Amino acid sequence: MDYDYRTLNEIDGLLARMNTHPEYSSRVKVEVQRSILLEAAKHSYAIDVVEGKDGETKASRMRRLETNGNLQEAWDYLSKLGVSFTSFAVLGNLVEPEEHQYKNFRRVAVTIGTVEPPLPEAVPFLMKNLADYLDTTTMHPILRSVEAHLEIARIHPYEDGNGRSARLVQNFCLQERGYPAPIIKESERQLYFKLLRQALKDRSTMKSSIEKPSEMEVPFHEFIASKVLESARDMEEELKKRRMYEVDLEGCTKDTLFSTADRIRSFNRSSGSEGVSVRKERHGDQGTLYVVGDISKDQLEELIKQSAKRYKFKHSIKVSF
């Protein structure tokens, strides 16, 4: 079945705009990407973690695991070594150390629903193939990340924590190509597992592959792509709301500085935007306004010109990154 690339193209268009927009802060972009990753990890725990042993509740187990920072430790390890056979070998033990007898791949047979993953002796070979494929493929970054997700879920290389590991590697693959992580919410758990099971069923019988996905696998691709699109849209909204400028005023009084700041703040009331904040500094007849908010440079320029025309001062605007 042919894959519909419209969602991928829309995501690429959003990222291209974010990467080249003259008013978007690269620092804010990094902060937002990290926030999205943390949110994705939080929901990944909620999707995967069940009630523990000895009557431990799901809520208390989640709190303990989050405190331990297992996913963060695994992420840091991937950041150092990258996606490789070596990093794959220890990833499961980092994600869920309590449930592993061994420090690397599983050595026992397991079952996922009605699908039987490969025998344990085949796991190292299959994971080496996956690492090599991810290292050399030129396919679209989102499809590359989906391949990592599906293959780790299919191979089930660890005794426990395979779901979290699959989503972690997927998100890492996206991050290293500049794409935001998809946030698969706990409320979407049933849909996610339904689509995943469908895809794995055809993968396990070799009816489907990343190059030629079956009719049952494509919906999983589309689901992940739609979640990446949501994250990309959220990221751009944050970049819009957190645009930053330095406005230097030359030949201004204290009243001029305050009046100009008030005029800029009024922008959010007149336009319906989420808000513009202004911080003031003044030294003699020089003043600086630090502006943050959902306002473009052209819109800010027009507001400053209105004040400059009335109060007769010179000004310049610099975008802060």
C-alpha positions, 0 to 999 in steps of 0.5 A: 500500500502506498503511503500518503506523504501529505502529513510528512510534507506539512511537518517538513514545511513547518520545520523549515519555517521554524528553522529560518524564521527571522523572529523565532528564538533558537533558544526557545526552540530548544527549550520547547523541544525538551519540554515536549520530550519530557511530556512524551516520556511522562505519557510513555510511563503511563501507557506502559507501567502497570501495577507492580508486585506486592500490591504496589499501585500504578500511581506509586510505581509511576512516581517511583520510576519517574523519580529514578529517571530511568528514561532520562538515563537511557536517553543520556546514554543514547546521546553519548553513543547514538543508535548502535548495537552497543547502545541497544544491548544495554538499553533495556536494562537502563529503562527497566533495571529491576526486571532484567536478569541479564544486562543485555538482551533477553535470553528467554522466550516471550509472547506479546498477545497472539504474536510470538517474538523471535527466539532469544538466540536471534535477538542479537542478530536482528538488533544488529541489523536494525542498528545498521539499517537505521545508520544507513537508511536515507528514508524520511526521518519520521518513517525511520523513527517508525521503523525503530519503534515497530522493529523493537516492539516486534523483536522484543529484545528485552525482558521488560520495558520494550514499549518504553524502549521502542518509543524512546528510540523512536523519539531519539531518532526524531530528535537527532534529525531535528523533529519533535517527539510525538506525545502519545497520551495515556488517554490514547493508549487503547488506540495506540496498542490497537494500531501497534498490534495490527502492524506487528501482526503483518510484520511477524508474518512478513506481509509488511515492511517499512518500504512496502507497508501493508494496509494494516500497518499504514494506520500506525505510520499515520498515527505517529506522523499525526502526533509529530505534526501536533508537536510541530504545531505546538512548537511553532505556537510557542515560538510565536508567543515567545518572540523576543526583541530589544528596542533601543530608544535614543533621546527619550524621557522617563514618561516617553519610555513608560508611555511607549511600553504601555502602548506595546502592552496594549497590543495584546488587548487590541489584537486578541493575541495571548500577551506581550510583556515589556521590561524597561531600562533607562540610563539618562536619555537612553532607554531599552525595552525588552519585549516578549510575546506574540507580536511580529517585528513589523507590528512592533515597529508600527507601534514604536513609530507611533510613539516616536512620531509623538515624542520625537525620539530615535529607535532601533529594534533587534531580534533576540535569539 
